[in-house]
Amino acid sequence: MAHTKKVALALAFGLAAAGVTGAALAQDMRIGLQEDPDVLDPDQSRTFVGRIVYASLCDKLVDITPDLEIVPQLATGWEWSDDGLSLTMTLREGVVFHDGTPFNAEAVAANIDRSQNLPESRRKSELSSITGVEVVDEYTIRFSLDAPDATLLAQLADRAGMMISPTAAEAAGTDFGLNPVCSGPFSFVERIQQDRIVLQAFPDYWNADAINIDSVTFLPIPDTTVRLANLRAGDLDMLERLAATDVASVMADEDLTIEQAVSLGYQGITINVANGAGADNPLGQDARIRQALSLSIDRNVINQVVFEGAFAPGNQPFPPTSPWYNDAYPVPERDVEAARALLAEAGFADGITITVQVANNPVQTQLMQVVQAMASEAGITIELEAKEFATLLADQSAGDYQASQVGWSGRVDPDGNIHQFMTTGGGINDSGYSNEEVDRLLNEARTSTDLEVRRASYNAARDILIEDLPIIYLYHVTWIWALDDSVQGFVPYPDGMIRLEGVSIAE
């Protein structure tokens, strides 16, 4: 595929938006996203695609390798105290935020304070173990903990560890996401909702030698068919989440390449059990109905029909390949008669109608249509509400829903897949679920570095959650990226992020 068209498009749009001038043709990487991100504020946001944008916009204290090893980024080293109650980090020198504010220990302290105390912050539970922050010197920061926290480094490898300019954050307050200022390889240029997010290379980036792209434009295109058509037409250089049904076609296309990585997360149906008035219905109030819905679903059929066998059926926060998966609860077989019996026991022998919101893209819509057909055979009528993804999440957060088909991209540490969803007041506990014993077990799992102790806590929590079912897990995805063959140097990661260090576009 000729690259001339892409360069022309970049000049006509991407570079004009970035204010690039001069005779040289700059490289604009155009990436198709499955959804439009929510607010571009690491403390307030929650979307997977938002994290993809952050990978170019906002550096973190630490990062991961493709093998899930935690490695330096803005912190160059760290050391735990012998009792596990103190973490001291040495910070990278010579780093500045996009507005020129210096990155140092004071900036880190301001970021942690904002994440913990901004009323709208979703990072509070992720950093709840930190009880004190000490600026040791300009490039040394020390965190004091109320108890050992085996998850903290993994949290700092994600949004909780993303550093934003304290100057910009103080000036903008909750409106920071309208003009985010971080210290990553690219700085913010503009955003047009549902259309594009444009970033340009930051010349003062500490690792600028690894950046070959002049600007990156993220384009939300929910329709998988349209997204692929744009890639084939040369209007995109890369897309994330290629539909499994398109893998064979792309592999046969000599102008395109595919990269894959098994994900860390899950897809499921979140049930509103206690998040405001939206929980006031039989599905939210009676676990037997949730159990019946789960039993009505054939997860293996979903994988074959919707995903052509490319994904893994699931019934837990962790995939079956994870060391944290609880073998005592294998993926259940479909049991329509047992589902009907549970409905009758709950007083709905003649059936029940529930409403499930779903993102307005073809893949998730097809998924829920298959679930809808399966559930109907057990006496459960599902009415689907298709919504733009950011709207779906906003309604979910507000409790304005009965059930929501939604997933989680997964985290390096198992805590990231369960604690904030299942503990009382957790940052993304949209179901409103609360159980003192589950709280105790999941908090206990955070305080030990002994894998067997942690596994026992997660398993005990699972004994309760498999009955209460605030989330009905369905499957675990494989991340699939499709790229124009001119794109070189892209490395797939299990977290699904698109890291542009070392990536270039061949002329």
RODO-2510 file (C-alpha; in nm, 4 decimals, decimal comma):
residues 507
     n   res          X          Y          Z
     1     m     0,0000     0,0000     0,0000
     2     a     0,1487     0,3324    -0,0981
     3     h     0,2345     0,5549     0,1941
     4     t     0,1990     0,8756    -0,0091
     5     k    -0,1719     0,8937     0,0652
     6     k    -0,1093     0,8801     0,4387
     7     v     0,1444     1,1590     0,4259
     8     a    -0,0980     1,3737     0,2283
     9     l    -0,3723     1,3063     0,4779
    10     a    -0,1384     1,3904     0,7634
    11     l    -0,0517     1,7224     0,6021
    12     a    -0,4138     1,8022     0,5343
    13     f    -0,5308     1,7303     0,8851
    14     g    -0,3002     1,5989     1,1564
    15     l    -0,0101     1,8359     1,1056
    16     a    -0,2318     2,1339     1,0494
    17     a    -0,3952     2,0605     1,3819
    18     a    -0,0561     2,0315     1,5464
    19     g     0,0683     2,3545     1,3913
    20     v     0,3607     2,1871     1,2129
    21     t     0,5263     2,3906     0,9404
    22     g     0,8181     2,3485     0,7063
    23     a     0,9008     2,1635     0,3896
    24     a     0,9649     1,8222     0,5471
    25     l     0,6773     1,5754     0,5511
    26     a     0,6241     1,4787     0,9138
    27     q     0,4963     1,1403     1,0232
    28     d     0,1482     1,1305     1,1701
    29     m     0,0472     0,7989     1,3227
    30     r    -0,3300     0,7491     1,2917
    31     i    -0,4754     0,4902     1,5293
    32     g    -0,8339     0,3649     1,5195
    33     l    -0,9931     0,3126     1,8620
    34     q    -1,3016     0,1047     1,9338
    35     e    -1,4506     0,3764     2,1557
    36     d    -1,4081     0,7413     2,2394
    37     p    -1,2249     0,7823     2,5725
    38     d    -1,3914     0,9448     2,8680
    39     v    -1,2303     1,2411     3,0471
    40     l    -0,8538     1,2672     2,9864
    41     d    -0,7668     1,2991     3,3532
    42     p    -0,5822     0,9980     3,5023
    43     d    -0,7529     1,0541     3,8368
    44     q    -1,1065     1,0707     3,7002
    45     s    -1,0999     0,8417     3,3978
    46     r    -1,1834     0,4729     3,3674
    47     t    -1,1881     0,3701     2,9991
    48     f    -0,9503     0,1239     2,8381
    49     v    -0,9073     0,3440     2,5310
    50     g    -0,8260     0,6342     2,7589
    51     r    -0,5320     0,4334     2,8888
    52     i    -0,4165     0,3817     2,5292
    53     v    -0,4055     0,7596     2,4850
    54     y    -0,2240     0,7974     2,8174
    55     a     0,0497     0,5606     2,6976
    56     s     0,1550     0,8416     2,4637
    57     l     0,0564     1,1352     2,6841
    58     c     0,1384     1,0543     3,0462
    59     d     0,4447     0,8760     3,1803
    60     k     0,4136     0,6763     3,5028
    61     l     0,6484     0,6192     3,7923
    62     v     0,7056     0,2641     3,6680
    63     d     0,6052     0,0602     3,3641
    64     i     0,5933    -0,3072     3,2670
    65     t     0,7683    -0,5228     3,0102
    66     p     0,5805    -0,7553     2,7718
    67     d     0,6641    -1,0294     3,0256
    68     l     0,4933    -0,8261     3,3011
    69     e     0,8119    -0,7321     3,4857
    70     i     0,7901    -0,3914     3,6565
    71     v     1,0628    -0,1597     3,5263
    72     p     1,1667     0,2058     3,5753
    73     q     1,0022     0,4958     3,3974
    74     l     0,9876     0,8246     3,5895
    75     a     1,1271     0,6456     3,8933
    76     t     1,4713     0,4995     3,8234
    77     g     1,4859     0,2790     4,1332
    78     w     1,3015     0,1838     4,4505
    79     e     1,3574     0,0066     4,7797
    80     w     1,1230    -0,1429     5,0378
    81     s     1,1892    -0,1236     5,4100
    82     d     1,2378    -0,4559     5,5870
    83     d     0,8922    -0,4377     5,7447
    84     g     0,7244    -0,3508     5,4124
    85     l     0,5809    -0,0291     5,5551
    86     s     0,7945     0,2134     5,3550
    87     l     0,8735     0,2464     4,9848
    88     t     1,1508     0,4853     4,8817
    89     m     1,1790     0,5821     4,5137
    90     t     1,4617     0,7577     4,3314
    91     l     1,3264     0,9819     4,0569
    92     r     1,4544     1,0549     3,7091
    93     e     1,6337     1,3885     3,6841
    94     g     1,5950     1,6390     3,4007
    95     v     1,2279     1,5605     3,3300
    96     v     0,9773     1,8398     3,2657
    97     f     0,6033     1,8405     3,2153
    98     h     0,4610     1,9656     2,8868
    99     d     0,4077     2,3128     3,0376
   100     g     0,7701     2,3363     3,1545
   101     t     0,6983     2,2567     3,5193
   102     p     0,9856     2,0467     3,6562
   103     f     0,9236     1,6869     3,7575
   104     n     1,0583     1,6173     4,1046
   105     a     0,9603     1,4759     4,4423
   106     e     0,7338     1,7722     4,5157
   107     a     0,5439     1,6984     4,1932
   108     v     0,5037     1,3330     4,2924
   109     a     0,3740     1,4333     4,6351
   110     a     0,1200     1,6664     4,4731
   111     n     0,0048     1,3891     4,2386
   112     i    -0,0459     1,1374     4,5192
   113     d    -0,2351     1,3974     4,7227
   114     r    -0,4644     1,4707     4,4280
   115     s    -0,5277     1,1021     4,3583
   116     q    -0,6183     1,0412     4,7214
   117     n    -0,8157     1,3570     4,7962
   118     l    -0,9746     1,4918     4,4776
   119     p    -1,3449     1,4195     4,5420
   120     e    -1,3888     1,2894     4,1869
   121     s    -1,0775     1,0684     4,1942
   122     r    -1,1187     0,7008     4,1071
   123     r    -0,7683     0,6207     4,2282
   124     k    -0,8433     0,6437     4,6003
   125     s    -0,8784     0,2716     4,6644
   126     e    -0,5710     0,1961     4,4522
   127     l    -0,3571     0,4176     4,6790
   128     s    -0,5420     0,3649     5,0068
   129     s    -0,2433     0,1934     5,1709
   130     i    -0,0336     0,5132     5,1509
   131     t    -0,0692     0,7046     5,4776
   132     g     0,2198     0,9468     5,4375
   133     v     0,4385     1,1007     5,1662
   134     e     0,7820     1,2411     5,2507
   135     v     0,9882     1,4537     5,0128
   136     v     1,3338     1,3271     5,1135
   137     d     1,5151     1,5514     4,8646
   138     e     1,4530     1,6907     4,5173
   139     y     1,4627     1,3495     4,3501
   140     t     1,3760     1,1118     4,6335
   141     i     1,0244     1,0359     4,7576
   142     r     0,9198     0,8044     5,0415
   143     f     0,5755     0,6526     5,0878
   144     s     0,4643     0,5343     5,4329
   145     l     0,2049     0,2565     5,4420
   146     d    -0,0422     0,1492     5,7073
   147     a     0,0292    -0,2149     5,6198
   148     p     0,2419    -0,3986     5,3639
   149     d     0,0888    -0,3588     5,0173
   150     a     0,1932    -0,6162     4,7591
   151     t    -0,0054    -0,4324     4,4932
   152     l     0,1408    -0,0837     4,5179
   153     l     0,4093    -0,1055     4,2478
   154     a     0,1557    -0,2511     4,0067
   155     q    -0,0816     0,0375     4,0861
   156     l     0,1991     0,2850     4,0147
   157     a     0,2467     0,1154     3,6754
   158     d    -0,0988     0,2372     3,5756
   159     r    -0,3174     0,5460     3,6170
   160     a    -0,2397     0,5828     3,9882
   161     g     0,1261     0,6280     3,8915
   162     m     0,0696     0,8683     3,6012
   163     m     0,2230     1,2054     3,6732
   164     i     0,0427     1,5236     3,5683
   165     s     0,1681     1,8807     3,5965
   166     p     0,0843     2,0141     3,9463
   167     t     0,0748     2,3640     3,7983
   168     a    -0,1864     2,2701     3,5388
   169     a    -0,3804     2,0516     3,7816
   170     e    -0,4119     2,3291     4,0388
   171     a    -0,5191     2,5813     3,7764
   172     a    -0,7743     2,3579     3,6055
   173     g    -0,9186     2,1590     3,8956
   174     t    -1,1746     1,9061     3,7756
   175     d    -1,1509     2,0524     3,4237
   176     f    -0,7928     1,9259     3,3860
   177     g    -0,9095     1,6665     3,1315
   178     l    -1,0031     1,9395     2,8837
   179     n    -0,6351     2,0244     2,8372
   180     p    -0,4262     1,7499     3,0011
   181     v    -0,0625     1,8304     3,0783
   182     c     0,1654     1,5355     3,1515
   183     s     0,5290     1,4466     3,0834
   184     g     0,4962     1,1696     2,8245
   185     p     0,6439     1,1498     2,4744
   186     f     0,3524     1,3419     2,3199
   187     s     0,1703     1,6562     2,4343
   188     f    -0,1962     1,7400     2,3931
   189     v    -0,3056     1,9453     2,0897
   190     e    -0,6830     1,9108     2,0593
   191     r    -0,9816     1,6898     2,1139
   192     i    -1,3108     1,6817     1,9273
   193     q    -1,5536     1,4451     2,1014
   194     q    -1,6430     1,1377     1,8992
   195     d    -1,4037     1,2462     1,6251
   196     r    -1,0347     1,2705     1,7196
   197     i    -0,7664     1,3298     1,9786
   198     v    -0,4451     1,4839     1,8441
   199     l    -0,1079     1,4750     2,0205
   200     q     0,2284     1,6040     1,9002
   201     a     0,5809     1,4909     1,9862
   202     f     0,7186     1,6697     2,2922
   203     p     1,0680     1,7942     2,2020
   204     d     1,1865     1,8064     2,5647
   205     y     1,0845     1,4484     2,6413
   206     w     1,3504     1,2704     2,8453
   207     n     1,3529     0,9735     2,6056
   208     a     1,2958     1,1704     2,2837
   209     d     1,5530     0,9644     2,0920
   210     a     1,3139     0,6681     2,1053
   211     i     1,0286     0,8632     1,9430
   212     n     1,0169     0,8621     1,5628
   213     i     0,6583     0,9828     1,5184
   214     d     0,5876     1,3565     1,4907
   215     s     0,2231     1,3378     1,5905
   216     v    -0,0368     1,0779     1,6758
   217     t    -0,4092     1,1049     1,6056
   218     f    -0,6545     0,8748     1,7817
   219     l    -0,9806     0,8223     1,5923
   220     p    -1,2773     0,6562     1,7672
   221     i    -1,4504     0,4243     1,5183
   222     p    -1,6877     0,1872     1,7046
   223     d    -1,7835    -0,0182     1,3985
   224     t    -1,5193    -0,2894     1,3523
   225     t    -1,5962    -0,3229     0,9816
   226     v    -1,5587     0,0500     0,9217
   227     r    -1,2407     0,0583     1,1316
   228     l    -1,0815    -0,2128     0,9183
   229     a    -1,2012    -0,0479     0,5970
   230     n    -1,0269     0,2718     0,7065
   231     l    -0,7053     0,0800     0,7659
   232     r    -0,7228    -0,0819     0,4232
   233     a    -0,7951     0,2540     0,2592
   234     g    -0,4837     0,4055     0,4155
   235     d    -0,6777     0,6379     0,6461
   236     l    -0,5391     0,4553     0,9498
   237     d    -0,1956     0,3151     1,0239
   238     m    -0,3114     0,0883     1,3043
   239     l    -0,6262    -0,0240     1,4783
   240     e    -0,6807    -0,1806     1,8169
   241     r    -0,9137    -0,4729     1,8793
   242     l    -0,9487    -0,6236     1,5369
   243     a    -1,2617    -0,8400     1,5343
   244     a    -1,1769    -1,2080     1,5670
   245     t    -1,3917    -1,2743     1,2607
   246     d    -1,1568    -1,0547     1,0529
   247     v    -0,8280    -1,2215     1,1542
   248     a    -0,8145    -1,4622     0,8581
   249     s    -0,8916    -1,1848     0,6102
   250     v    -0,6202    -0,9573     0,7486
   251     m    -0,3644    -1,2366     0,7606
   252     a    -0,4294    -1,2974     0,3908
   253     d    -0,3761    -0,9286     0,3079
   254     e    -0,0138    -0,8684     0,2075
   255     d    -0,0474    -0,4970     0,2905
   256     l    -0,1411    -0,5605     0,6542
   257     t     0,0119    -0,7321     0,9550
   258     i    -0,1316    -0,8643     1,2821
   259     e     0,0049    -0,8571     1,6366
   260     q    -0,1557    -1,0409     1,9301
   261     a    -0,1229    -1,0734     2,3076
   262     v    -0,3339    -1,2626     2,5607
   263     s    -0,5077    -1,0087     2,7855
   264     l    -0,5056    -0,9818     3,1629
   265     g    -0,8729    -0,8930     3,1950
   266     y    -1,2277    -1,0071     3,1320
   267     q    -1,5647    -0,9232     2,9805
   268     g    -1,8884    -0,9735     3,1694
   269     i    -2,2198    -0,8328     3,2847
   270     t    -2,2105    -0,5993     3,5839
   271     i    -2,5318    -0,6055     3,7880
   272     n    -2,6580    -0,3080     3,9869
   273     v    -2,7212    -0,4566     4,3316
   274     a    -2,7053    -0,1443     4,5511
   275     n    -2,6047     0,1597     4,3448
   276     g    -2,9052     0,3873     4,3880
   277     a    -3,2585     0,3448     4,2590
   278     g    -3,1403     0,1489     3,9549
   279     a    -3,0856    -0,1509     4,1843
   280     d    -3,4502    -0,1573     4,2927
   281     n    -3,5575    -0,4525     4,0812
   282     p    -3,5604    -0,8328     4,1201
   283     l    -3,2325    -0,8835     3,9315
   284     g    -3,0505    -0,6456     4,1644
   285     q    -3,2148    -0,7706     4,4833
   286     d    -3,2194    -1,1483     4,4389
   287     a    -2,8984    -1,3431     4,3746
   288     r    -3,1019    -1,6422     4,2552
   289     i    -3,2081    -1,4464     3,9457
   290     r    -2,8470    -1,3512     3,8757
   291     q    -2,7487    -1,7149     3,9169
   292     a    -3,0253    -1,8171     3,6760
   293     l    -2,8982    -1,5682     3,4177
   294     s    -2,5462    -1,7068     3,4525
   295     l    -2,6678    -2,0658     3,4163
   296     s    -2,8649    -1,9789     3,1025
   297     i    -2,5453    -1,8785     2,9196
   298     d    -2,3240    -2,1183     2,7240
   299     r    -1,9845    -1,9491     2,7384
   300     n    -1,8223    -2,1964     2,4997
   301     v    -2,0862    -2,1277     2,2350
   302     i    -2,0279    -1,7532     2,2755
   303     n    -1,6580    -1,8030     2,2117
   304     q    -1,7225    -2,0074     1,8978
   305     v    -2,0146    -1,8103     1,7518
   306     v    -1,9034    -1,4551     1,8271
   307     f    -1,5245    -1,4916     1,8408
   308     e    -1,4544    -1,7976     1,6221
   309     g    -1,2756    -1,9663     1,9116
   310     a    -1,0129    -1,6906     1,9443
   311     f    -1,0917    -1,6041     2,3067
   312     a    -1,1260    -1,8014     2,6323
   313     p    -1,4583    -1,8691     2,8083
   314     g    -1,4514    -1,7343     3,1630
   315     n    -1,6338    -1,7167     3,4950
   316     q    -1,3803    -1,5370     3,7153
   317     p    -1,1849    -1,2080     3,7261
   318     f    -0,8759    -1,4006     3,6133
   319     p    -0,8395    -1,6068     3,2938
   320     p    -0,8020    -1,9862     3,3200
   321     t    -0,4331    -1,9483     3,2289
   322     s    -0,3706    -1,7248     3,5341
   323     p    -0,2064    -1,8655     3,8485
   324     w    -0,4820    -1,6866     4,0405
   325     y    -0,7643    -1,8772     3,8705
   326     n    -0,9657    -2,0850     4,1193
   327     d    -0,9873    -2,4419     3,9869
   328     a    -1,2669    -2,5175     4,2319
   329     y    -1,4973    -2,3165     4,0067
   330     p    -1,4424    -2,4213     3,6437
   331     v    -1,6379    -2,2520     3,3661
   332     p    -1,9920    -2,3834     3,4227
   333     e    -2,1901    -2,5785     3,1690
   334     r    -2,5161    -2,4263     3,0557
   335     d    -2,8128    -2,5597     3,2562
   336     v    -3,1467    -2,4202     3,1402
   337     e    -3,3537    -2,6388     3,3725
   338     a    -3,1544    -2,5298     3,6774
   339     a    -3,1957    -2,1679     3,5660
   340     r    -3,5744    -2,2112     3,5389
   341     a    -3,5847    -2,3753     3,8819
   342     l    -3,4031    -2,0805     4,0382
   343     l    -3,6439    -1,8366     3,8730
   344     a    -3,9396    -2,0337     4,0084
   345     e    -3,7851    -2,0392     4,3549
   346     a    -3,7492    -1,6607     4,3343
   347     g    -4,1173    -1,6273     4,2407
   348     f    -4,0824    -1,5894     3,8643
   349     a    -4,1927    -1,9233     3,7287
   350     d    -4,3587    -1,7441     3,4366
   351     g    -4,0397    -1,5577     3,3482
   352     i    -3,8863    -1,2178     3,4065
   353     t    -3,7755    -0,9195     3,1979
   354     i    -3,4457    -0,7402     3,2608
   355     t    -3,2669    -0,4531     3,0866
   356     v    -2,8996    -0,4675     2,9924
   357     q    -2,7080    -0,1732     2,8468
   358     v    -2,4450    -0,2510     2,5834
   359     a    -2,1856    -0,0504     2,3910
   360     n    -2,2992     0,0444     2,0403
   361     n    -2,0377    -0,1538     1,8516
   362     p    -2,1094    -0,4631     1,6408
   363     v    -1,9057    -0,7100     1,8474
   364     q    -2,0589    -0,6334     2,1863
   365     t    -2,4031    -0,6048     2,0278
   366     q    -2,3682    -0,9499     1,8707
   367     l    -2,2444    -1,0881     2,2011
   368     m    -2,5505    -0,9626     2,3864
   369     q    -2,7854    -1,0798     2,1122
   370     v    -2,6479    -1,4310     2,1618
   371     v    -2,6869    -1,3978     2,5400
   372     q    -3,0377    -1,2612     2,4830
   373     a    -3,1357    -1,5677     2,2793
   374     m    -2,9882    -1,8078     2,5362
   375     a    -3,1528    -1,6363     2,8327
   376     s    -3,4934    -1,6365     2,6642
   377     e    -3,4914    -2,0171     2,6641
   378     a    -3,4673    -2,0067     3,0435
   379     g    -3,7522    -1,7573     3,0795
   380     i    -3,5394    -1,4435     3,1022
   381     t    -3,6316    -1,1722     2,8526
   382     i    -3,3455    -0,9284     2,7979
   383     e    -3,4173    -0,5821     2,6628
   384     l    -3,1008    -0,4279     2,5212
   385     e    -3,0129    -0,0577     2,5475
   386     a    -2,7359     0,0358     2,3029
   387     k    -2,5279     0,3329     2,4175
   388     e    -2,2115     0,5146     2,3210
   389     f    -1,9448     0,3687     2,5477
   390     a    -1,8625     0,6806     2,7509
   391     t    -2,2360     0,7334     2,8110
   392     l    -2,2715     0,3716     2,9172
   393     l    -1,9939     0,4151     3,1742
   394     a    -2,1362     0,7436     3,3015
   395     d    -2,4783     0,5839     3,3534
   396     q    -2,3139     0,2845     3,5164
   397     s    -2,1207     0,5056     3,7596
   398     a    -2,4355     0,7020     3,8432
   399     g    -2,6332     0,3831     3,9088
   400     d    -2,8688     0,4607     3,6218
   401     y    -2,8852     0,1030     3,4967
   402     q    -3,0020    -0,2499     3,5859
   403     a    -2,7218    -0,4437     3,4190
   404     s    -2,4338    -0,3470     3,1936
   405     q    -2,2251    -0,5486     2,9513
   406     v    -1,8794    -0,4188     3,0241
   407     g    -1,5265    -0,5478     3,0659
   408     w    -1,1943    -0,4731     3,2253
   409     s    -0,8615    -0,4735     3,0441
   410     g    -0,6825    -0,6324     3,3383
   411     r    -0,3898    -0,5489     3,5613
   412     v    -0,0519    -0,7036     3,6348
   413     d    -0,1427    -0,7726     3,9970
   414     p    -0,4654    -0,9710     4,0596
   415     d    -0,5822    -0,7069     4,3060
   416     g    -0,6404    -0,4739     4,0102
   417     n    -0,9020    -0,7102     3,8664
   418     i    -1,1139    -0,7465     4,1780
   419     h    -1,0536    -0,5140     4,4754
   420     q    -1,1891    -0,1883     4,3331
   421     f    -1,4936    -0,3696     4,1909
   422     m    -1,5933    -0,5779     4,4930
   423     t    -1,4971    -0,3872     4,8089
   424     t    -1,7308    -0,1455     4,9819
   425     g    -1,6740     0,1989     4,8320
   426     g    -1,4242     0,0660     4,5754
   427     g    -1,3288     0,3159     4,3050
   428     i    -1,5090     0,1239     4,0271
   429     n    -1,7664    -0,0640     4,2351
   430     d    -2,0525     0,0351     4,0069
   431     s    -2,2679    -0,2530     4,1273
   432     g    -2,2684    -0,1045     4,4787
   433     y    -2,1819    -0,4481     4,6152
   434     s    -2,0854    -0,4614     4,9836
   435     n    -1,9913    -0,7618     5,1938
   436     e    -1,7806    -0,7279     5,5096
   437     e    -1,6185    -1,0692     5,4699
   438     v    -1,5255    -1,0020     5,1064
   439     d    -1,3804    -0,6676     5,2154
   440     r    -1,1723    -0,8412     5,4822
   441     l    -1,0439    -1,1093     5,2465
   442     l    -0,9526    -0,8744     4,9625
   443     n    -0,7841    -0,6302     5,1982
   444     e    -0,5944    -0,9186     5,3543
   445     a    -0,4732    -1,0284     5,0097
   446     r    -0,3113    -0,6859     4,9674
   447     t    -0,0984    -0,7112     5,2800
   448     s     0,0952    -1,0310     5,2114
   449     t     0,3777    -1,0988     4,9688
   450     d     0,3246    -1,4744     5,0156
   451     l     0,1545    -1,5987     4,6987
   452     e    -0,0199    -1,8866     4,8740
   453     v    -0,1618    -1,6602     5,1449
   454     r    -0,2915    -1,4234     4,8783
   455     r    -0,4352    -1,7081     4,6713
   456     a    -0,6208    -1,8454     4,9752
   457     s    -0,7782    -1,5039     5,0338
   458     y    -0,8897    -1,4691     4,6718
   459     n    -1,0307    -1,8231     4,6725
   460     a    -1,2268    -1,7598     4,9913
   461     a    -1,3669    -1,4397     4,8421
   462     r    -1,4623    -1,6335     4,5307
   463     d    -1,6631    -1,8770     4,7453
   464     i    -1,8881    -1,5837     4,8337
   465     l    -1,8873    -1,3982     4,5024
   466     i    -1,9824    -1,7062     4,2983
   467     e    -2,3101    -1,7025     4,4942
   468     d    -2,3700    -1,3257     4,5082
   469     l    -2,2711    -1,2601     4,1431
   470     p    -2,2452    -0,8804     4,1299
   471     i    -2,0534    -0,9477     3,8085
   472     i    -2,1307    -1,2375     3,5743
   473     y    -1,8049    -1,3123     3,3934
   474     l    -1,8299    -1,4328     3,0338
   475     y    -1,4938    -1,4500     2,8567
   476     h    -1,1325    -1,3327     2,8364
   477     v    -1,0116    -1,1598     2,5222
   478     t    -0,6960    -1,1810     2,3184
   479     w    -0,5787    -0,8365     2,2131
   480     i    -0,5485    -0,8241     1,8343
   481     w    -0,3943    -0,5284     1,6527
   482     a    -0,3973    -0,4809     1,2748
   483     l    -0,1286    -0,2594     1,1216
   484     d    -0,0337    -0,1280     0,7825
   485     d     0,2828    -0,3092     0,6762
   486     s     0,4664     0,0239     0,6737
   487     v     0,4465     0,0395     1,0547
   488     q     0,7647    -0,0947     1,2096
   489     g     0,8804    -0,1594     1,5635
   490     f     0,5441    -0,2120     1,7369
   491     v     0,5632    -0,4476     2,0362
   492     p     0,2401    -0,6079     2,1688
   493     y     0,1826    -0,6001     2,5461
   494     p    -0,0647    -0,8093     2,7512
   495     d    -0,2132    -0,4914     2,8978
   496     g    -0,3376    -0,3932     2,5495
   497     m    -0,1602    -0,0585     2,5480
   498     i     0,0005     0,0951     2,2372
   499     r     0,3504     0,2127     2,3259
   500     l     0,5069     0,4201     2,0484
   501     e     0,8691     0,4128     2,1625
   502     g     1,0700     0,2637     1,8759
   503     v     0,7744     0,2704     1,6354
   504     s     0,8175     0,4281     1,2924
   505     i     0,6415     0,4470     0,9575
   506     a     0,8472     0,3438     0,6575
   507     e     0,8365     0,5788     0,3614
***
